[in-house]
Amino acid sequence: MKLKILAVIAAIFVLGGIAVAQTLYTTPEFSASFNGPVSIMGPAHSASAHATDTMYTSEVDSVSESVIVRITEKDIPVSWKSSDYYAQSDFTGLGVPCHTERDGTPTPTSTLDHGFYQGHPSTYDCTDYTEGGVIMWQRVQYIIVGPRETVWVIMRSPREKSSRDEWSRFWNSVDINCPEDKSTIDVSGKWILTGLDSAPGIVRLTTAPSGWFKGKYTAGLEEDGFSCDIKDGKVNKAGKVSFTFVCGSDEIEAKMTGHITEDGSIIKGSVNGKYLTMTRAK
């Protein structure tokens, strides 16, 4: 049984989409899973923009993934007005809107696409441009975190390598850190985890005074099977839960995102497309 569970866990955390080359990178403002090692540019101050930018970037096989954190000197509206402004002005003249995916599926970029990212107003934009004779696509999610903080999630690549799945994986991996949004829900204790295409397992969590939590997952109900550490756990006021599994001697990482019920008894989420449920043990 243990060998079967180990094989299932390996399939989820390794074959299921967490490539060894991916890098989970954490800063005070955000965490994200990049496609490779991360380099940092900045902080760099722009007098014309009245802002300071810090850019975190990785690049693998001509596909670059970046997160820019911009801190402004003056308050800006925490609304689509600000995210639209950045989308319409920061890359003006770079190219034209992307019109279709490679499979012919229309993109939502003939007009700006509005939404909320982890409760923050955001605008998505995609630009088709030419660089060195190569047709490039630049996808950007502009997120207005607060009156003086914005986060831009960017993927640039040759058009033929602009994978919608990889873009979705990258920008969905970004977790905005807002300490003031921490919930008072204490998730400490024993949980029963089901899903992940395996038998039920046990999760034991400990919540720190700051609201962050950590713990351990053990496959099976005897607590002597294959195990993974749990780190970087948090719950925000909207009930969103996120944490990272760290598994095996290679310390392969996989991020779980989901929600907790109002009474704090059930957590439902997913990791690499596999759905899981955690029920607080009585």
LINJOLIN-V925055 format. One record per residue. N is the residue number from 1. RES is the residue in three letters. PHI is phi as a letter, one per 20 degrees, with the letter a starting at -180 (none if undefined). Layout:
((N RES PHI) (N RES PHI))
This chain:
((1 MET none) (2 LYS f) (3 LEU f) (4 LYS f) (5 ILE f) (6 LEU g) (7 ALA f) (8 VAL f) (9 ILE f) (10 ALA f) (11 ALA f) (12 ILE f) (13 PHE e) (14 VAL d) (15 LEU f) (16 GLY f) (17 GLY p) (18 ILE e) (19 ALA f) (20 VAL g) (21 ALA f) (22 GLN f) (23 THR c) (24 LEU e) (25 TYR c) (26 THR c) (27 THR c) (28 PRO f) (29 GLU e) (30 PHE a) (31 SER c) (32 ALA b) (33 SER d) (34 PHE e) (35 ASN e) (36 GLY a) (37 PRO g) (38 VAL d) (39 SER d) (40 ILE c) (41 MET d) (42 GLY o) (43 PRO f) (44 ALA c) (45 HIS e) (46 SER d) (47 ALA f) (48 SER f) (49 ALA e) (50 HIS l) (51 ALA b) (52 THR c) (53 ASP d) (54 THR c) (55 MET d) (56 TYR d) (57 THR c) (58 SER c) (59 GLU b) (60 VAL c) (61 ASP l) (62 SER m) (63 VAL d) (64 SER d) (65 GLU c) (66 SER c) (67 VAL c) (68 ILE d) (69 VAL d) (70 ARG d) (71 ILE d) (72 THR e) (73 GLU e) (74 LYS c) (75 ASP f) (76 ILE c) (77 PRO f) (78 VAL e) (79 SER a) (80 TRP f) (81 LYS g) (82 SER f) (83 SER f) (84 ASP f) (85 TYR g) (86 TYR f) (87 ALA f) (88 GLN e) (89 SER d) (90 ASP f) (91 PHE c) (92 THR g) (93 GLY n) (94 LEU f) (95 GLY a) (96 VAL d) (97 PRO f) (98 CYS f) (99 HIS d) (100 THR b) (101 GLU f) (102 ARG f) (103 ASP e) (104 GLY n) (105 THR f) (106 PRO f) (107 THR e) (108 PRO e) (109 THR d) (110 SER f) (111 THR c) (112 LEU f) (113 ASP d) (114 HIS e) (115 GLY a) (116 PHE c) (117 TYR d) (118 GLN l) (119 GLY n) (120 HIS d) (121 PRO f) (122 SER b) (123 THR c) (124 TYR d) (125 ASP b) (126 CYS c) (127 THR c) (128 ASP d) (129 TYR b) (130 THR d) (131 GLU c) (132 GLY m) (133 GLY n) (134 VAL d) (135 ILE f) (136 MET d) (137 TRP d) (138 GLN c) (139 ARG d) (140 VAL c) (141 GLN d) (142 TYR e) (143 ILE d) (144 ILE e) (145 VAL f) (146 GLY a) (147 PRO f) (148 ARG c) (149 GLU c) (150 THR c) (151 VAL c) (152 TRP d) (153 VAL d) (154 ILE c) (155 MET c) (156 ARG d) (157 SER a) (158 PRO g) (159 ARG g) (160 GLU f) (161 LYS d) (162 SER e) (163 SER e) (164 ARG f) (165 ASP f) (166 GLU f) (167 TRP f) (168 SER f) (169 ARG f) (170 PHE f) (171 TRP f) (172 ASN f) (173 SER f) (174 VAL f) (175 ASP d) (176 ILE f) (177 ASN e) (178 CYS c) (179 PRO g) (180 GLU f) (181 ASP e) (182 LYS f) (183 SER e) (184 THR e) (185 ILE f) (186 ASP e) (187 VAL e) (188 SER g) (189 GLY p) (190 LYS e) (191 TRP c) (192 ILE d) (193 LEU d) (194 THR c) (195 GLY o) (196 LEU l) (197 ASP l) (198 SER c) (199 ALA f) (200 PRO g) (201 GLY c) (202 ILE d) (203 VAL c) (204 ARG d) (205 LEU d) (206 THR c) (207 THR d) (208 ALA e) (209 PRO g) (210 SER f) (211 GLY o) (212 TRP f) (213 PHE c) (214 LYS b) (215 GLY r) (216 LYS b) (217 TYR d) (218 THR c) (219 ALA f) (220 GLY n) (221 LEU d) (222 GLU d) (223 GLU m) (224 ASP c) (225 GLY e) (226 PHE g) (227 SER c) (228 CYS c) (229 ASP f) (230 ILE c) (231 LYS c) (232 ASP l) (233 GLY e) (234 LYS b) (235 VAL c) (236 ASN d) (237 LYS f) (238 ALA e) (239 GLY n) (240 LYS f) (241 VAL d) (242 SER b) (243 PHE a) (244 THR c) (245 PHE e) (246 VAL c) (247 CYS c) (248 GLY m) (249 SER f) (250 ASP e) (251 GLU l) (252 ILE f) (253 GLU d) (254 ALA b) (255 LYS e) (256 MET d) (257 THR c) (258 GLY a) (259 HIS c) (260 ILE d) (261 THR f) (262 GLU g) (263 ASP e) (264 GLY m) (265 SER d) (266 ILE c) (267 ILE d) (268 LYS c) (269 GLY a) (270 SER b) (271 VAL b) (272 ASN l) (273 GLY n) (274 LYS e) (275 TYR e) (276 LEU c) (277 THR c) (278 MET d) (279 THR d) (280 ARG f) (281 ALA f) (282 LYS e))
